[in-house]
Amino acid sequence: MTDIEAIERDLAEGFYIRNLENLAGRCMDAARAGIEPVVFYVLASIFDDISRQWEGWPTTVDETNSMEEKILGKVKNLVASVTEKKDHNEIWDDLNQLLSAFFS
């Protein structure tokens, strides 16, 4: 299984602490392997940030669902753009949309 296939599998499981930690690690591995390193470094940072915010605190289903609704679709679109080897401008647009949603 490739790094990206593992990331796609983990994304299908949704957001919870252990999975976010796994996603952060897999994305960092992909970045280090040279697979769109900026994209996967940013994704690793996002997943790490969320897991750190949620670690040690009870996370409600509403909070988890809210974060998934906010960014999960955009993350999947971004990973699909990389997988489909879309034009870098499209990948950059997807990355900007994700970051805008994450910071909103």
Residue pairs with C-beta under 8 A, 6 or more apart in sequence:
1 9
3 26
3 29
3 30
3 33
3 35
4 30
4 35
4 79
4 82
4 83
6 26
7 23
7 26
7 27
7 30
7 43
7 79
8 76
8 79
8 83
10 19
10 22
10 23
10 26
11 23
11 72
11 75
11 76
11 79
13 19
14 64
14 68
14 72
15 50
15 64
15 67
15 68
15 72
16 59
16 64
17 51
17 54
17 55
17 59
20 47
20 48
20 50
20 51
20 54
21 47
21 48
21 51
23 43
23 44
23 47
24 44
24 45
24 47
24 48
24 51
25 44
27 40
27 41
27 43
27 44
27 47
28 40
28 41
28 44
30 36
30 37
30 40
31 37
31 38
31 39
31 40
31 41
31 44
35 82
36 82
36 91
38 95
39 78
39 82
39 91
39 95
42 95
42 98
42 99
43 75
43 78
43 79
46 71
46 75
46 98
46 102
50 67
54 63
70 101
70 102
70 104
71 98
71 101
71 102
74 94
74 97
74 98
74 101
75 98
77 94
77 97
77 98
78 91
78 94
78 95
78 98
81 90
81 91
81 94
82 91
